Amino acid sequence: RNTVKSTLPYALDPPKVGTFSVMRRASPVHRLDRATSGLLVVAKTKPAMQELSRQFKERRVKKTYTAIVSGKIQEPSETSITSKQAQELGVCIENSEEALWQIIDDDLENQSAVTIWRPLKQWPLEHAWNNTATMVELKPKTGRYHQLRRHMAWNSECPILGDKKYDGGGNAKLLRENGLFLCSNKVTLEHPYFNTANGRKEWVEMKNKGIDPTEFLLRNNFEDGKVRVSEENGVVYIHAEINL
């Protein structure tokens, strides 16, 4: 079967020789909707799988999505919040960002569902609502089924382009041929190894040798994105980002 899991061995380098508790096959820690593109977190060892799964379950992983929606999206003053307020809700807001955000706090299936979002830019688009398309940045605090797609379509009344399930049909069908315009483009999570006892020991040893671990580890800038490591309040984080 042509699945994400079956293709991972061809896309990933194997763990270093001597790595503890290597899984027979690398495995996704979470899932993306079939039509959603972007970053997928994968574990290669059993301890990493357990730790990363715990982080997703406890909603400690901070995710950012970018979407293009149909219509000139509105920003009601009563649902407007500051960057500081968004940070306090637990979503990933860069410290340098001083912007107004919108909050959607509307339960789905009787479960709390919260999305923080803001518009990035607009442009004319034939067959879109109001003949306008809007690029939006979306930061889900919760992870309900089709949460972002439903919040955009139902609460903001601007469905994501290419969303066959929630775009309402009509002229929207003419904008489906290029797929769903929703991408998971940023993820921040706690490092599954360097926050363990052994990992912290190794981290400190690097510092004692005059090596900055945040510079030494994952110093990777890819053609389409980057991965970096940071330490904040004694916790080591991984930040992955796709350029859009």
Protein Blocks (a to p, Z undefined) as FASTA:
>chain_A
ZZfklmmmmmpccddehiahiafbdcdfbdcdfklgcjddddfbfklmmmmmmmmmnopa
ccddddddedjddddfklgccfklmmmnopacdfklccddddddddeehiacddddddfb
dcddehiahhiacddddddfbdcehklmmmmmmmnopacehiaklnopajllmmmmnopa
dddfbdcdddfklmmmklmmmmmmmmmnopafklmgopacdfkbccddddeehiacdddd
ddZZ
